[in-house]
Amino acid sequence: MYSIVETGGFQYKVEAGKAYKVPSIDAAVGSEVELKSVLLVANGANVEIGTPVLDNALVKLEVLAHGKGDTVIVFKKKRRTRYKRRNGHRQGYTEVLVTEIRSGSESAVADAQTITRNRARVAALAKAKEQNVPMTRKQKIAAGLPKPAKVKKNALRKAKEA
């Protein structure tokens, strides 16, 4: 069973138990979101198409994580006028897991094992991302770490000569 839903101005073909990256949704991680803008629901040979949306259809999503996509470079240039502009942009996204697709009396629900596996994958990615982040000055002060000792260049030069 699959469905076509609209969110954030885009349309997605979704299936129960699969994870998708959609434009940012205002919801906390771990919360459940219901999408009522369902355009199509297909269950084998039975296909329901909305005009423009189906009234009795619903797709339930679980919010797994929020993040930013890859950098897109915007470069503008006009020749012979010394005009160049370089700008970068990272679009925000929300990673969601489709837990249930419901249409009237029919419904498709994701396995508990699939849901657990996706939650563990997102947690592992977040942990890997945290490991490489150095402490900020504010965090060092809060932790009570001493300031690094100042090294004078003259002392270094004399140490090399000796």
C-alpha positions as CSV (number, residue, x, y, z in Angstrom):
1,M,0.0,0.0,0.0
2,Y,1.3,3.4,-0.9
3,S,0.1,7.0,-0.9
4,I,0.9,10.4,-2.4
5,V,0.9,13.2,0.1
6,E,1.7,16.9,0.0
7,T,3.8,18.7,2.6
8,G,5.9,21.8,2.4
9,G,4.8,22.5,-1.2
10,F,6.2,19.1,-2.5
11,Q,4.5,15.8,-3.2
12,Y,5.9,12.5,-2.0
13,K,5.1,8.9,-2.7
14,V,5.2,7.3,0.7
15,E,5.0,3.7,2.0
16,A,4.5,2.5,5.5
17,G,7.8,1.8,7.3
18,K,10.0,4.0,5.2
19,A,11.9,7.2,6.2
20,Y,11.8,10.4,4.2
21,K,13.4,13.8,4.3
22,V,10.8,16.5,3.9
23,P,10.9,20.3,4.3
24,S,11.0,21.4,8.0
25,I,8.0,20.6,10.1
26,D,7.3,22.4,13.4
27,A,7.2,19.3,15.7
28,A,9.4,17.9,18.4
29,V,11.6,14.9,17.7
30,G,9.7,11.8,18.7
31,S,6.3,13.3,18.2
32,E,3.7,12.1,15.8
33,V,2.3,14.2,13.0
34,E,-0.8,13.5,10.9
35,L,-0.9,14.6,7.2
36,K,-4.5,15.1,5.9
37,S,-3.5,16.4,2.5
38,V,-3.5,12.9,0.9
39,L,-3.8,13.1,-2.9
40,L,-3.9,9.3,-3.7
41,V,-4.0,6.0,-2.0
42,A,-3.3,2.7,-3.8
43,N,-3.8,-0.7,-2.4
44,G,-3.0,-3.3,-5.1
45,A,-5.6,-2.9,-7.9
46,N,-7.7,-0.5,-5.8
47,V,-6.7,3.1,-6.4
48,E,-8.5,6.1,-4.8
49,I,-7.7,9.6,-6.3
50,G,-8.8,12.8,-4.5
51,T,-10.2,15.9,-6.0
52,P,-7.8,17.5,-4.9
53,V,-7.5,15.6,-1.6
54,L,-9.2,12.5,-0.1
55,D,-11.5,13.3,2.8
56,N,-11.3,9.9,4.6
57,A,-7.5,9.3,4.2
58,L,-4.7,10.0,6.7
59,V,-1.0,9.4,6.9
60,K,0.7,9.3,10.3
61,L,4.4,10.2,10.5
62,E,6.9,10.0,13.4
63,V,9.5,12.8,13.5
64,L,13.0,11.2,13.7
65,A,15.3,14.2,13.4
66,H,15.8,17.7,12.2
67,G,18.8,18.9,10.2
68,K,20.2,20.9,7.3
69,G,20.9,19.7,3.8
70,D,24.0,20.0,1.7
71,T,25.3,23.5,0.8
72,V,24.0,24.9,-2.4
73,I,26.3,27.6,-3.9
74,V,24.6,30.6,-5.5
75,F,27.1,32.4,-7.8
76,K,26.2,35.5,-9.8
77,K,28.5,37.2,-12.2
78,K,28.3,40.0,-14.8
79,R,31.2,40.2,-17.1
80,R,33.2,43.3,-17.6
81,T,31.6,45.1,-14.7
82,R,33.6,43.7,-11.7
83,Y,30.4,42.2,-10.3
84,K,30.7,38.8,-8.5
85,R,28.6,37.5,-5.7
86,R,29.0,34.1,-4.0
87,N,26.5,32.9,-1.5
88,G,25.8,29.6,0.1
89,H,22.5,28.2,1.4
90,R,21.6,25.1,3.5
91,Q,17.9,24.2,3.4
92,G,16.4,22.8,6.6
93,Y,14.7,19.4,6.6
94,T,12.8,17.0,8.9
95,E,13.4,13.3,8.7
96,V,10.1,11.4,9.2
97,L,9.1,7.8,9.4
98,V,5.7,6.7,7.9
99,T,4.1,4.7,10.7
100,E,0.6,4.3,9.2
101,I,-1.4,4.9,6.0
102,R,-5.2,4.9,6.5
103,S,-7.9,5.2,3.9
104,G,-11.5,4.6,5.1
105,S,-11.5,1.1,6.6
106,E,-8.2,0.0,5.0
107,S,-4.8,0.7,6.7
108,A,-1.2,-0.3,6.5
109,V,0.9,-0.1,9.6
110,A,4.8,-0.3,9.9
111,D,6.4,-3.1,11.7
112,A,7.7,-2.5,15.3
113,Q,11.1,-3.8,14.2
114,T,11.3,-1.3,11.3
115,I,10.4,1.6,13.6
116,T,13.1,0.5,16.2
117,R,15.7,0.1,13.5
118,N,15.1,3.6,12.1
119,R,15.2,5.2,15.5
120,A,18.5,3.5,16.3
121,R,20.0,4.6,12.9
122,V,19.1,8.2,13.6
123,A,20.5,8.0,17.1
124,A,23.8,6.5,15.9
125,L,24.2,9.3,13.2
126,A,23.5,12.0,15.8
127,K,26.1,10.5,18.2
128,A,28.7,10.3,15.4
129,K,28.1,13.9,14.5
130,E,28.6,15.0,18.2
131,Q,31.9,13.3,18.6
132,N,33.8,15.6,16.3
133,V,32.6,18.9,17.7
134,P,35.2,20.8,19.8
135,M,34.1,22.6,23.0
136,T,33.2,26.3,22.7
137,R,34.8,29.0,24.9
138,K,31.6,29.2,26.9
139,Q,31.6,25.4,27.5
140,K,35.3,25.5,28.6
141,I,34.6,28.3,31.1
142,A,31.5,26.4,32.5
143,A,33.6,23.2,32.8
144,G,36.3,25.2,34.8
145,L,39.2,24.4,32.4
146,P,42.2,26.7,32.9
147,K,43.4,29.1,30.2
148,P,46.3,27.8,28.2
149,A,49.6,29.2,29.2
150,K,51.0,32.0,27.1
151,V,54.2,31.1,25.2
152,K,56.5,34.0,24.4
153,K,58.1,33.8,21.0
154,N,61.5,34.9,22.4
155,A,61.5,31.9,24.8
156,L,60.7,29.5,21.9
157,R,63.6,30.9,19.9
158,K,66.0,30.6,22.8
159,A,64.9,27.0,23.4
160,K,65.7,26.1,19.8
161,E,69.1,27.7,20.0
162,A,70.0,25.8,23.2
